[in-house]
Amino acid sequence: MSLVGHAKRFWRLHGLVLGTLSVSVLALGCAVQEPAFYEGTWVVTKAYQPGISAHSKEQAAHFLGSSVTYTPQSAKLDQHVCQSPVYKSEKLKVDDFQSSYKVSIQELGFSNDRVTQVTLTCEDGEFSLGSLMLFQENTHAYTLVDGTFFKLEKTL
């Protein structure tokens, strides 16, 4: 085979490889961002009152079955809708968590690792249920209302 034939085969093969790589890079550049862990619908399943709470056990039981939904565009906190929510996520050290909330992380079932605190602010006003979320990914999640920790479980 002549030198020209080898050169043509070389460029044909490498052109195909470069074209495939270019398409792959473009496709990856357009990939959709993974949603935040807290995004989705959560249901209140339990109430924990480890210290002083503004709610009686009967009042706390009223929240069971309530749901909160977090999306980038809106948040539905039980029966209240928040348009244009602003989420602020912060990792809390164990000591900071325990001094802020006056409860040990073990009482809530968390491991001795940082706890993520997500606060929600809304132009429409302030809502109590769901405006604060505390979680460790793939373990437990809670929202706090007037001293009562409400366990949240994510729906599918």
DSSP file (Angstrom, degrees, kcal/mol; ACC not computed):
  #  RESIDUE AA STRUCTURE BP1 BP2  ACC     N-H-->O    O-->H-N    N-H-->O    O-->H-N    TCO  KAPPA ALPHA  PHI   PSI    X-CA   Y-CA   Z-CA
    1    1 A M              0   0    0      0, 0.0     2,-0.0     0, 0.0     0, 0.0   0.000 360.0 360.0 360.0 144.4    0.0    0.0    0.0
    2    2 A S     >  -     0   0    0      1,-0.1     4,-1.9     4,-0.0     5,-0.2  -0.270 360.0-109.7 -80.5 166.8    1.3    3.4   -0.8
    3    3 A L  H  > S+     0   0    0      1,-0.2     4,-2.1     2,-0.2     5,-0.1   0.855 119.4  54.7 -62.9 -37.1    2.1    6.2    1.6
    4    4 A V  H  > S+     0   0    0      2,-0.2     4,-2.2     1,-0.2    -1,-0.2   0.885 106.2  52.1 -65.3 -39.9   -0.9    8.2    0.5
    5    5 A G  H  > S+     0   0    0      2,-0.2     4,-2.2     1,-0.2    -2,-0.2   0.900 109.9  48.8 -63.7 -41.8   -3.2    5.2    1.2
    6    6 A H  H  X S+     0   0    0     -4,-1.9     4,-2.6     2,-0.2    -2,-0.2   0.906 110.5  51.0 -64.1 -41.5   -1.8    4.9    4.7
    7    7 A A  H  X S+     0   0    0     -4,-2.1     4,-2.5     2,-0.2     5,-0.2   0.909 110.1  49.3 -63.6 -42.2   -2.3    8.6    5.3
    8    8 A K  H  X S+     0   0    0     -4,-2.2     4,-2.2     2,-0.2    -1,-0.2   0.926 113.2  46.3 -63.0 -45.1   -5.9    8.5    4.2
    9    9 A R  H  X S+     0   0    0     -4,-2.2     4,-2.4     2,-0.2     5,-0.2   0.903 111.8  52.7 -63.4 -40.8   -6.7    5.5    6.4
   10   10 A F  H  X S+     0   0    0     -4,-2.6     4,-2.6     1,-0.2     5,-0.2   0.950 113.5  41.6 -59.8 -51.1   -4.9    7.2    9.3
   11   11 A W  H  X S+     0   0    0     -4,-2.5     4,-2.2     1,-0.2    -1,-0.2   0.828 112.5  54.8 -69.7 -32.2   -7.0   10.4    9.0
   12   12 A R  H  X S+     0   0    0     -4,-2.2     4,-1.7    -5,-0.2    -1,-0.2   0.945 113.3  42.0 -64.4 -47.3  -10.2    8.5    8.4
   13   13 A L  H  X S+     0   0    0     -4,-2.4     4,-2.1     2,-0.2    -2,-0.2   0.944 118.4  44.2 -64.8 -49.4   -9.8    6.5   11.6
   14   14 A H  H  X S+     0   0    0     -4,-2.6     4,-2.8     1,-0.2    -1,-0.2   0.826 110.5  55.6 -69.4 -30.6   -8.6    9.4   13.7
   15   15 A G  H  X S+     0   0    0     -4,-2.2     4,-2.4    -5,-0.2    -1,-0.2   0.895 108.3  48.9 -64.4 -39.8  -11.3   11.7   12.3
   16   16 A L  H  X S+     0   0    0     -4,-1.7     4,-2.3     2,-0.2    -2,-0.2   0.914 112.6  47.6 -64.8 -43.4  -13.9    9.1   13.4
   17   17 A V  H  X S+     0   0    0     -4,-2.1     4,-2.4     2,-0.2    -2,-0.2   0.932 113.6  47.2 -63.8 -46.6  -12.3    9.0   16.9
   18   18 A L  H  X S+     0   0    0     -4,-2.8     4,-2.4     1,-0.2    -2,-0.2   0.890 111.5  51.3 -63.7 -39.3  -12.2   12.8   17.2
   19   19 A G  H  X S+     0   0    0     -4,-2.4     4,-2.2     2,-0.2    -1,-0.2   0.914 110.5  48.4 -62.6 -43.2  -15.8   13.1   16.0
   20   20 A T  H  X S+     0   0    0     -4,-2.3     4,-2.2     1,-0.2    -2,-0.2   0.916 112.2  48.8 -63.5 -44.0  -17.0   10.6   18.6
   21   21 A L  H  X S+     0   0    0     -4,-2.4     4,-2.6     2,-0.2    -2,-0.2   0.896 109.8  52.4 -63.2 -40.4  -15.1   12.3   21.3
   22   22 A S  H  X S+     0   0    0     -4,-2.4     4,-2.4     1,-0.2    -2,-0.2   0.922 109.9  47.6 -62.5 -44.6  -16.5   15.7   20.3
   23   23 A V  H  X S+     0   0    0     -4,-2.2     4,-2.3     2,-0.2    -1,-0.2   0.902 112.1  51.0 -63.1 -40.7  -20.0   14.4   20.4
   24   24 A S  H  X S+     0   0    0     -4,-2.2     4,-2.4     2,-0.2    -2,-0.2   0.921 110.3  48.4 -62.9 -44.8  -19.4   12.8   23.8
   25   25 A V  H  X S+     0   0    0     -4,-2.6     4,-2.0     1,-0.2    -2,-0.2   0.912 112.3  48.8 -63.8 -42.8  -18.0   16.1   25.2
   26   26 A L  H  X S+     0   0    0     -4,-2.4     4,-1.0     1,-0.2    -1,-0.2   0.904 111.2  50.0 -63.4 -40.9  -20.9   18.1   23.9
   27   27 A A  H  < S+     0   0    0     -4,-2.3     3,-0.4     1,-0.2    -2,-0.2   0.899 111.3  48.2 -65.6 -40.3  -23.4   15.6   25.4
   28   28 A L  H >< S+     0   0    0     -4,-2.4     3,-1.3     1,-0.2    -1,-0.2   0.850 106.2  58.1 -68.9 -33.2  -21.7   15.7   28.8
   29   29 A G  H 3< S+     0   0    0     -4,-2.0    -1,-0.2     1,-0.3    -2,-0.2   0.770 107.4  47.9 -66.2 -25.3  -21.7   19.5   28.7
   30   30 A C  T 3< S+     0   0    0     -4,-1.0    -1,-0.3    -3,-0.4    -2,-0.2   0.288  83.6 133.9 -96.8   8.5  -25.5   19.5   28.3
   31   31 A A    <   -     0   0    0     -3,-1.3     2,-0.2     1,-0.1    -3,-0.1  -0.272  61.7-110.6 -63.3 145.4  -26.1   17.0   31.1
   32   32 A V        -     0   0    0      1,-0.1     2,-0.2     3,-0.0    -1,-0.1  -0.553  33.9-111.2 -77.2 138.5  -28.8   17.8   33.6
   33   33 A Q        -     0   0    0     -2,-0.2    -1,-0.1     1,-0.1     0, 0.0  -0.486  33.1-109.0 -72.1 137.9  -27.7   18.7   37.1
   34   34 A E        -     0   0    0     -2,-0.2    -1,-0.1     1,-0.1     3,-0.1  -0.436  39.6-111.2 -63.0 134.2  -28.5   16.2   39.8
   35   35 A P        -     0   0    0      0, 0.0    -1,-0.1     0, 0.0    36,-0.0  -0.312  38.0 -93.7 -67.1 154.3  -31.2   17.6   42.2
   36   36 A A    >   -     0   0    0      1,-0.1     3,-1.4     2,-0.0     0, 0.0  -0.302  35.9-111.8 -63.5 152.7  -30.3   18.5   45.7
   37   37 A F  T 3  S+     0   0    0      1,-0.3    -1,-0.1    -3,-0.1   101,-0.1   0.866 116.4  52.0 -55.4 -39.4  -30.8   15.7   48.3
   38   38 A Y  T 3  S+     0   0    0     95,-0.0    32,-0.3    97,-0.0    -1,-0.3   0.644  84.1 108.1 -77.9 -13.0  -33.6   17.6   50.0
   39   39 A E    <   +     0   0    0     -3,-1.4     2,-0.3    30,-0.1    32,-0.2  -0.409  61.0  48.1 -67.6 139.4  -35.6   18.3   46.7
   40   40 A G  E    S-A   70   0A   0     30,-2.3    30,-2.7    -2,-0.1     2,-0.4  -0.837  96.9 -43.8 128.6-167.4  -38.8   16.3   46.5
   41   41 A T  E     -A   69   0A   0    114,-0.3   114,-2.8    -2,-0.3     2,-0.3  -0.874  49.3-171.6-107.0 133.4  -41.8   15.5   48.7
   42   42 A W  E     -AB  68 154A   0     26,-3.2    26,-2.5    -2,-0.4     2,-0.4  -0.930   8.7-151.3-123.7 145.0  -41.4   14.6   52.3
   43   43 A V  E     -AB  67 153A   0    110,-2.5   110,-2.2    -2,-0.3     2,-0.5  -0.951  20.8-121.2-119.8 137.3  -44.0   13.4   54.8
   44   44 A V  E     + B   0 152A   0     22,-2.9    21,-2.7    -2,-0.4   108,-0.2  -0.652  38.9 164.4 -75.6 122.2  -44.0   13.9   58.6
   45   45 A T  E     +     0   0A   0    106,-2.5     2,-0.3    -2,-0.5    -1,-0.2   0.663  56.6  15.9-115.1 -23.5  -44.0   10.5   60.2
   46   46 A K  E     - B   0 151A   0    105,-0.8   105,-2.1    17,-0.1     2,-0.4  -0.981  58.5-139.8-148.9 158.4  -43.0   11.0   63.9
   47   47 A A  E     - B   0 150A   0     -2,-0.3     2,-0.5   103,-0.2   103,-0.2  -0.988  14.4-168.0-122.6 131.5  -42.7   13.8   66.4
   48   48 A Y  E     - B   0 149A   0    101,-3.3   101,-2.8    -2,-0.4     3,-0.1  -0.979   7.9-176.4-119.8 128.5  -39.8   14.0   68.9
   49   49 A Q        +     0   0    0     -2,-0.5    99,-0.1    99,-0.2     4,-0.1  -0.723  13.2 164.4-122.0  79.6  -39.9   16.3   71.9
   50   50 A P        -     0   0    0      0, 0.0     2,-0.1     0, 0.0    -1,-0.1   0.703  68.9  -5.5 -73.3 -18.7  -36.5   15.9   73.6
   51   51 A G  S    S-     0   0    0     96,-0.4     2,-0.4     1,-0.1    52,-0.0  -0.350 115.0 -14.4-141.3-138.6  -36.8   19.1   75.7
   52   52 A I        +     0   0    0     -2,-0.1     2,-0.3     2,-0.0    -1,-0.1  -0.626  64.0 178.2 -79.4 131.9  -39.1   22.0   76.1
   53   53 A S        -     0   0    0     -2,-0.4    94,-0.2     2,-0.1    93,-0.1  -0.967  38.3-136.4-134.8 150.1  -41.6   22.4   73.3
   54   54 A A  S    S+     0   0    0     92,-2.7     2,-0.4    -2,-0.3    93,-0.1   0.589  87.9  76.7 -77.6 -10.3  -44.5   24.8   72.6
   55   55 A H  S    S-     0   0    0     91,-0.5    -2,-0.1    90,-0.2     2,-0.1  -0.791  73.8-137.8-104.6 143.3  -46.6   21.8   71.5
   56   56 A S     >  -     0   0    0     -2,-0.4     4,-2.6     1,-0.1     5,-0.2  -0.426  39.5-101.1 -78.9 170.0  -48.3   19.2   73.6
   57   57 A K  H  > S+     0   0    0      1,-0.2     4,-2.0     2,-0.2     5,-0.1   0.877 126.0  51.8 -61.3 -36.1  -48.1   15.7   72.4
   58   58 A E  H  > S+     0   0    0      2,-0.2     4,-0.8     1,-0.2    -1,-0.2   0.906 110.3  47.5 -67.5 -41.5  -51.6   16.0   71.0
   59   59 A Q  H >4 S+     0   0    0      1,-0.2     3,-0.6     2,-0.2     4,-0.5   0.902 111.5  50.9 -65.7 -40.2  -50.7   19.2   69.1
   60   60 A A  H >< S+     0   0    0     -4,-2.6     3,-1.4     1,-0.2     4,-0.5   0.878 103.7  58.7 -64.2 -37.1  -47.6   17.6   67.7
   61   61 A A  H >< S+     0   0    0     -4,-2.0     3,-0.9     1,-0.3    -1,-0.2   0.760  91.8  70.7 -64.2 -23.7  -49.6   14.6   66.5
   62   62 A H  T << S+     0   0    0     -4,-0.8    -1,-0.3    -3,-0.6    -2,-0.2   0.792  94.0  55.4 -62.4 -28.0  -51.7   17.0   64.4
   63   63 A F  T X  S+     0   0    0     -3,-1.4     3,-2.3    -4,-0.5   -19,-0.3   0.677  79.8 113.1 -79.5 -18.2  -48.7   17.5   62.1
   64   64 A L  T <  S+     0   0    0     -3,-0.9   -19,-0.2    -4,-0.5     3,-0.1  -0.318  81.1  21.9 -60.5 133.9  -48.3   13.7   61.4
   65   65 A G  T 3  S+     0   0    0    -21,-2.7    -1,-0.3     1,-0.4   -20,-0.1   0.256  91.3 131.9  91.0 -11.4  -49.0   13.0   57.8
   66   66 A S    <   -     0   0    0     -3,-2.3   -22,-2.9   -22,-0.1    -1,-0.4  -0.351  44.3-147.0 -67.4 154.9  -48.4   16.6   56.7
   67   67 A S  E     -A   43   0A   0    -24,-0.2    11,-2.1    -3,-0.1     2,-0.4  -0.926  14.8-163.2-128.3 153.8  -46.1   17.0   53.7
   68   68 A V  E     -AC  42  77A   0    -26,-2.5   -26,-3.2    -2,-0.3     2,-0.5  -0.992   7.8-161.7-129.9 140.6  -43.6   19.4   52.4
   69   69 A T  E     -AC  41  76A   0      7,-2.6     7,-2.5    -2,-0.4     2,-0.5  -0.988   2.7-164.8-127.2 126.3  -42.3   19.6   48.8
   70   70 A Y  E     +AC  40  75A   0    -30,-2.7   -30,-2.3    -2,-0.5     5,-0.2  -0.944  18.9 154.7-113.0 124.8  -39.1   21.4   47.8
   71   71 A T        -     0   0    0      3,-2.1    -2,-0.0    -2,-0.5   -33,-0.0  -0.925  53.7-109.6-135.2 163.5  -38.3   22.3   44.2
   72   72 A P  S    S+     0   0    0      0, 0.0     3,-0.1     0, 0.0    15,-0.1   0.828 118.6  43.3 -62.4 -29.3  -36.0   25.1   42.9
   73   73 A Q  S    S-     0   0    0      1,-0.2    11,-1.8    11,-0.1     2,-0.3   0.782 126.8  -6.8 -88.9 -28.6  -39.1   27.0   41.6
   74   74 A S  E     - D   0  83A   0      9,-0.2    -3,-2.1    10,-0.2     2,-0.4  -0.974  53.1-139.9-158.5 167.5  -41.4   26.7   44.6
   75   75 A A  E     -CD  70  82A   0      7,-2.1     7,-3.5    -2,-0.3     2,-0.6  -0.999   8.1-154.9-136.9 135.4  -41.9   25.0   48.0
   76   76 A K  E     -CD  69  81A   0     -7,-2.5    -7,-2.6    -2,-0.4     2,-0.8  -0.943  10.3-171.1-111.8 113.1  -45.2   23.6   49.4
   77   77 A L  E >   -CD  68  80A   0      3,-3.0     3,-2.3    -2,-0.6     2,-0.5  -0.850  62.3 -63.4-109.8  96.5  -45.2   23.6   53.1
   78   78 A D  T 3  S-     0   0    0    -11,-2.1    -9,-0.0    -2,-0.8    52,-0.0  -0.518 121.9 -14.6  57.7-110.2  -48.2   21.7   54.2
   79   79 A Q  T 3  S+     0   0    0     -2,-0.5     2,-0.4    -3,-0.1    -1,-0.3   0.436 121.6  90.7 -99.2   0.3  -51.0   24.0   52.9
   80   80 A H  E <   -D   77   0A   0     -3,-2.3    -3,-3.0     2,-0.0     2,-0.5  -0.791  61.9-151.4-101.0 138.5  -48.9   27.0   52.2
   81   81 A V  E     -D   76   0A   0     -2,-0.4     2,-0.6    -5,-0.2    -5,-0.2  -0.923   3.4-159.9-111.2 132.7  -47.1   27.6   48.8
   82   82 A C  E     -D   75   0A   0     -7,-3.5    -7,-2.1    -2,-0.5     2,-0.3  -0.946   7.6-156.2-112.2 113.8  -43.9   29.6   48.6
   83   83 A Q  E    S+D   74   0A   0     -2,-0.6    40,-0.6     1,-0.2    41,-0.3  -0.688  75.7  10.0 -86.8 143.6  -43.1   31.0   45.2
   84   84 A S  S    S-     0   0    0    -11,-1.8    39,-0.4    -2,-0.3    -1,-0.2   0.948  85.1-164.8  55.7  58.3  -39.4   31.8   44.5
   85   85 A P        -     0   0    0      0, 0.0     2,-0.5     0, 0.0    37,-0.2  -0.371  11.5-145.2 -71.2 152.5  -37.9   30.1   47.5
   86   86 A V  E     -E  121   0A   0     35,-2.4    35,-2.4    -2,-0.1     2,-0.4  -0.982  14.6-160.4-118.7 119.7  -34.3   30.7   48.5
   87   87 A Y  E     -E  120   0A   0     -2,-0.5     2,-0.5    33,-0.2    33,-0.2  -0.830   6.7-168.9-102.6 136.0  -32.5   27.8   50.0
   88   88 A K  E     -E  119   0A   0     31,-2.3    31,-2.6    -2,-0.4     2,-0.4  -0.984   7.6-164.0-124.6 120.3  -29.4   28.1   52.2
   89   89 A S  E     +E  118   0A   0     -2,-0.5     2,-0.3    29,-0.2    29,-0.2  -0.867  12.0 172.1-108.4 136.4  -27.5   24.9   53.0
   90   90 A E  E     -E  117   0A   0     27,-2.2    27,-3.4    -2,-0.4     2,-0.5  -0.998  28.6-132.3-145.1 136.1  -24.9   24.7   55.7
   91   91 A K  E     -E  116   0A   0     -2,-0.3     2,-0.4    25,-0.2    25,-0.2  -0.789  25.4-154.6 -89.4 126.9  -23.0   21.8   57.2
   92   92 A L  E     -E  115   0A   0     23,-3.5    23,-2.1    -2,-0.5     2,-0.1  -0.859  10.8-130.0-104.4 134.7  -23.0   21.9   61.1
   93   93 A K     >  -     0   0    0     -2,-0.4     4,-2.6    21,-0.2     5,-0.2  -0.404  32.5-106.7 -71.3 159.0  -20.3   20.3   63.2
   94   94 A V  H  > S+     0   0    0      1,-0.2     4,-2.6     2,-0.2     5,-0.2   0.915 120.1  48.2 -55.5 -47.7  -21.6   18.0   66.0
   95   95 A D  H  > S+     0   0    0      1,-0.2     4,-2.3     2,-0.2    -1,-0.2   0.902 112.0  49.2 -62.8 -41.4  -20.8   20.5   68.7
   96   96 A D  H  > S+     0   0    0      2,-0.2     4,-2.2     1,-0.2    -1,-0.2   0.905 111.8  49.4 -64.5 -41.1  -22.5   23.4   66.8
   97   97 A F  H  X S+     0   0    0     -4,-2.6     4,-2.6     1,-0.2     6,-0.3   0.949 112.6  46.7 -61.0 -49.6  -25.6   21.3   66.2
   98   98 A Q  H  X S+     0   0    0     -4,-2.6     4,-1.2     1,-0.2     5,-0.3   0.852 114.5  46.3 -66.2 -35.4  -25.9   20.2   69.9
   99   99 A S  H  < S+     0   0    0     -4,-2.3    -1,-0.2    -5,-0.2    -2,-0.2   0.854 115.8  46.3 -75.8 -32.7  -25.4   23.8   71.2
  100  100 A S  H  < S+     0   0    0     -4,-2.2    -2,-0.2    -5,-0.2    -3,-0.2   0.900 126.2  26.9 -72.7 -40.7  -27.9   25.3   68.7
  101  101 A Y  H  < S-     0   0    0     -4,-2.6    -2,-0.2     2,-0.2    -3,-0.2   0.446  93.9-132.1-108.0  -1.8  -30.7   22.7   69.2
  102  102 A K  S  < S+     0   0    0     -4,-1.2     2,-0.3    -5,-0.3    -3,-0.1   0.840  73.8  99.8  55.1  37.7  -30.0   21.5   72.7
  103  103 A V  S    S-     0   0    0     -5,-0.3    -2,-0.2    -6,-0.3     2,-0.2  -0.988  75.7-113.3-148.1 145.2  -30.3   17.9   71.8
  104  104 A S    >>  -     0   0    0     -2,-0.3     4,-0.7     1,-0.1     3,-0.6  -0.533  23.0-127.3 -78.8 148.9  -27.6   15.3   71.0
  105  105 A I  G >4>S+     0   0    0      1,-0.2     5,-2.4    -2,-0.2     3,-0.6   0.802 108.4  62.9 -66.3 -26.5  -27.4   14.0   67.5
  106  106 A Q  G >45S+     0   0    0      1,-0.2     3,-1.3     3,-0.2    -1,-0.2   0.859  93.8  61.4 -66.1 -34.3  -27.6   10.5   68.8
  107  107 A E  G <45S+     0   0    0     -3,-0.6    -1,-0.2     1,-0.3    -2,-0.2   0.807 108.2  44.4 -61.1 -28.3  -31.1   11.1   70.2
  108  108 A L  G <<5S-     0   0    0     -4,-0.7    -1,-0.3    -3,-0.6    -2,-0.2   0.412 121.7-107.5 -96.6   0.8  -32.3   11.9   66.6
  109  109 A G  T < 5S+     0   0    0     -3,-1.3    -3,-0.2    -4,-0.3     2,-0.1   0.589  70.5 142.8  86.9  10.5  -30.5    8.9   65.1
  110  110 A F      < -     0   0    0     -5,-2.4    -1,-0.3    -6,-0.1     2,-0.1  -0.486  48.6-120.7 -81.1 155.2  -27.7   10.8   63.4
  111  111 A S        -     0   0    0     -2,-0.1     2,-2.0     3,-0.1    -1,-0.1  -0.366  40.6 -88.4 -83.3 172.5  -24.1    9.5   63.2
  112  112 A N  S    S+     0   0    0     -2,-0.1     2,-0.3    -6,-0.0   -18,-0.1  -0.246  97.6 100.1 -78.8  51.4  -21.2   11.5   64.7
  113  113 A D  S    S-     0   0    0     -2,-2.0   -21,-0.1     1,-0.1    -3,-0.0  -0.759  85.7 -66.3-127.2 172.3  -20.7   13.3   61.4
  114  114 A R        -     0   0    0     -2,-0.3     2,-0.4     1,-0.1   -21,-0.2  -0.270  44.9-140.6 -62.2 148.0  -21.8   16.8   60.2
  115  115 A V  E     -E   92   0A   0    -23,-2.1   -23,-3.5    21,-0.1     2,-0.5  -0.925  13.0-130.3-110.5 135.3  -25.5   17.5   59.9
  116  116 A T  E     -EF  91 135A   0     19,-3.0    19,-2.3    -2,-0.4     2,-0.5  -0.735  18.4-161.8 -88.2 130.7  -26.7   19.5   57.0
  117  117 A Q  E     -EF  90 134A   0    -27,-3.4   -27,-2.2    -2,-0.5     2,-0.5  -0.959   4.8-170.5-112.6 122.7  -29.1   22.4   57.8
  118  118 A V  E     -EF  89 133A   0     15,-3.0    15,-2.6    -2,-0.5     2,-0.4  -0.963   3.5-166.3-114.3 122.1  -31.2   23.8   55.0
  119  119 A T  E     -EF  88 132A   0    -31,-2.6   -31,-2.3    -2,-0.5     2,-0.5  -0.885   6.0-152.6-108.6 141.6  -33.1   27.0   55.7
  120  120 A L  E     -E   87   0A   0     11,-2.8     2,-0.4    -2,-0.4   -33,-0.2  -0.945   9.3-171.9-114.9 125.9  -35.9   28.2   53.4
  121  121 A T  E     -E   86   0A   0    -35,-2.4   -35,-2.4    -2,-0.5     2,-0.4  -0.916   7.0-166.3-115.7 149.5  -36.8   31.9   53.1
  122  122 A C    >   -     0   0    0     -2,-0.4     3,-1.1     3,-0.3   -38,-0.1  -0.992  28.0-142.4-139.0 137.9  -39.8   33.0   51.1
  123  123 A E  T 3  S+     0   0    0    -40,-0.6     3,-0.1    -2,-0.4    -1,-0.1   0.783 101.3  65.6 -66.2 -26.4  -41.0   36.4   49.8
  124  124 A D  T 3  S-     0   0    0    -41,-0.3     2,-0.3     1,-0.3    -1,-0.2   0.549 118.5 -86.1 -76.4  -7.6  -44.5   35.4   50.7
  125  125 A G    <   -     0   0    0     -3,-1.1     2,-0.4     2,-0.0    -3,-0.3  -0.805  55.7 -53.3 130.3-174.6  -43.9   35.3   54.4
  126  126 A E        -     0   0    0     -2,-0.3     2,-0.3    -3,-0.1    -5,-0.1  -0.853  42.2-172.3-107.6 139.5  -42.6   32.9   57.0
  127  127 A F        -     0   0    0     -2,-0.4     4,-0.1     1,-0.1    -2,-0.0  -0.938  14.7-151.2-124.7 149.5  -44.0   29.4   57.5
  128  128 A S  S >  S+     0   0    0     -2,-0.3     3,-1.4     2,-0.1     2,-0.5   0.954  74.1  72.8 -87.8 -55.3  -43.0   27.1   60.4
  129  129 A L  T 3  S-     0   0    0      1,-0.3    -1,-0.1   -52,-0.1    16,-0.1  -0.470 117.6  -1.4 -68.7 115.8  -43.4   23.5   59.0
  130  130 A G  T 3  S+     0   0    0     -2,-0.5    -1,-0.3     2,-0.3    -2,-0.1   0.367  93.8 112.5  92.0  -4.9  -40.6   22.8   56.6
  131  131 A S  S <  S+     0   0    0     -3,-1.4   -11,-2.8     1,-0.1     2,-0.4   0.638  84.1  40.1 -77.1 -10.4  -38.8   26.1   56.6
  132  132 A L  E    S-F  119   0A   0     -4,-0.4    12,-0.5   -13,-0.2     2,-0.4  -0.999  70.9-174.3-134.6 132.7  -35.9   24.4   58.3
  133  133 A M  E     -FG 118 143A   0    -15,-2.6   -15,-3.0    -2,-0.4     2,-0.4  -0.994   5.0-169.3-129.7 135.2  -34.6   20.9   57.5
  134  134 A L  E     +FG 117 142A   0      8,-3.0     8,-2.9    -2,-0.4     2,-0.3  -0.985  25.6 145.1-120.9 129.7  -31.9   19.0   59.2
  135  135 A F  E     -FG 116 141A   0    -19,-2.3   -19,-3.0    -2,-0.4     2,-0.4  -0.997  44.6-143.7-158.3 160.1  -30.5   15.8   57.7
  136  136 A Q    >   -     0   0    0      4,-1.8     3,-2.0    -2,-0.3     4,-0.1  -0.998  52.6-101.2-119.9 128.1  -27.6   13.5   57.0
  137  137 A E  T 3  S+     0   0    0     -2,-0.4     3,-0.1     1,-0.3     4,-0.0  -0.162 102.0   7.1 -54.1 138.9  -27.9   12.1   53.5
  138  138 A N  T 3  S+     0   0    0      1,-0.2    -1,-0.3  -101,-0.1     3,-0.1   0.647 126.1  62.9  63.6  19.1  -29.3    8.5   53.3
  139  139 A T  S <  S-     0   0    0     -3,-2.0     2,-0.3     1,-0.3    -1,-0.2   0.167 100.8 -19.7-128.3-103.9  -30.1    8.5   57.0
  140  140 A H        -     0   0    0     -3,-0.1    -4,-1.8    -4,-0.1     2,-0.3  -0.781  45.4-166.8-116.6 156.2  -32.6   10.7   58.8
  141  141 A A  E     +GH 135 152A   0     11,-0.5    11,-3.2    -2,-0.3     2,-0.3  -0.996  10.4 178.6-140.3 143.4  -34.2   14.1   58.1
  142  142 A Y  E     -GH 134 151A   0     -8,-2.9    -8,-3.0    -2,-0.3     2,-0.4  -0.957  19.7-151.4-139.3 155.4  -36.2   16.4   60.4
  143  143 A T  E     -GH 133 150A   0      7,-2.1     7,-3.3    -2,-0.3     2,-0.5  -0.960  22.8-138.6-120.9 149.3  -37.9   19.7   60.4
  144  144 A L  E     + H   0 149A   0    -12,-0.5     2,-0.4    -2,-0.4     5,-0.2  -0.921  21.6 175.9-115.4 128.7  -38.1   21.7   63.6
  145  145 A V  E >  S- H   0 148A   0      3,-2.5     3,-2.0    -2,-0.5   -90,-0.2  -0.946  71.2 -33.4-133.8 112.5  -41.2   23.6   64.8
  146  146 A D  T 3  S-     0   0    0     -2,-0.4   -92,-2.7     1,-0.3   -91,-0.5   0.840 125.7 -40.8  48.8  45.3  -41.2   25.4   68.2
  147  147 A G  T 3  S+     0   0    0    -94,-0.2     2,-0.5     1,-0.2   -96,-0.4   0.382 115.2 111.1  89.1  -4.1  -39.0   22.8   69.9
  148  148 A T  E <   - H   0 145A   0     -3,-2.0    -3,-2.5   -99,-0.1     2,-0.6  -0.912  57.8-146.4-106.5 127.1  -40.5   19.7   68.3
  149  149 A F  E     -BH  48 144A   0   -101,-2.8  -101,-3.3    -2,-0.5     2,-0.6  -0.813  12.2-159.4 -90.5 123.5  -38.5   17.7   65.9
  150  150 A F  E     -BH  47 143A   0     -7,-3.3    -7,-2.1    -2,-0.6     2,-0.2  -0.917  15.2-131.9-106.5 121.0  -40.7   16.2   63.2
  151  151 A K  E     -BH  46 142A   0   -105,-2.1  -106,-2.5    -2,-0.6  -105,-0.8  -0.514  21.7-154.5 -72.5 134.2  -39.1   13.2   61.3
  152  152 A L  E     -BH  44 141A   0    -11,-3.2   -11,-0.5    -2,-0.2     2,-0.4  -0.906   8.7-166.6-111.8 137.5  -39.4   13.5   57.6
  153  153 A E  E     -B   43   0A   0   -110,-2.2  -110,-2.5    -2,-0.4     2,-0.3  -0.990  23.5-123.6-123.5 133.0  -39.4   10.6   55.2
  154  154 A K  E     -B   42   0A   0     -2,-0.4  -112,-0.2  -112,-0.2     2,-0.2  -0.526  20.9-140.5 -78.1 135.1  -39.0   11.1   51.4
  155  155 A T              0   0    0   -114,-2.8  -114,-0.3    -2,-0.3    -1,-0.1  -0.515 360.0 360.0 -87.4 162.4  -41.7    9.8   49.1
  156  156 A L              0   0    0     -2,-0.2    -1,-0.1  -116,-0.1    -2,-0.0   0.457 360.0 360.0 -87.8 360.0  -40.8    8.2   45.8
